[in-house]
Amino acid sequence: MGSTYKNNNILGPINSWMFKMLSGYMDHLFGKSKRELFKDHPPTVVEIGPGAGANMRYIKKGTRLIAIEPNVHMHKNLRKSADKYGVDLEIKTLVGESIDLPSNSYDFVVCTLVLCTVGNPVQCIDQIKRILRPSGRFVFIEHVKAKEKSMLAFIQNLLHKPWHWFFEGCNTNRDTKDLLEHAGFNSLHIEQYSLYSPFIPITPQIKGVAIK
């Protein structure tokens, strides 16, 4: 079951360093949304693709964080972030499509700017649903495919190949909104918006909460 992930010994360390350096700017871009989505989270959180630990600043001190992170080059900065924010970290070097956690066991799963990158997003979403308890929450922020024939769509398609290579599998034009809408959650709230930044291909975004 699942996909494989091949660690890139050149781009992996570069991306880990870059994500760590950009954490303050990413907080500027996403902080308000993340604080709203993460509020009232339970004592245990499962995060798919936590990267260098950008989301730990929004997690309460003492929280147990189960980090599903296949990129081993992110692990050092993940541990540093956990120490900084007082998070009880457990790292699992797994892809989101093959999570070795028991079914119906967790109340809160988070995934931000990750479903664009996983090899099989449908399978990853299915795994998230599987491990959630009934009425458990899946919170997300993702960049998505722009409107057909728009200038943004043209830019996304133009930059897709180099972006996909440099950011280790990130798809600029994945229709993640549609995937979530067809995933079979009992309740799904999605807000569409534009986030303007120098990272033009990720301007169209969604955020929200899915309930199992």
Summary of the structure (lengths in Angstrom):
residues: 212
radius of gyration: 16.1
end to end distance: 22.2
largest distance: 47.3
contacts: 663
relative contact order: 0.15
helix: 39%
strand: 24%
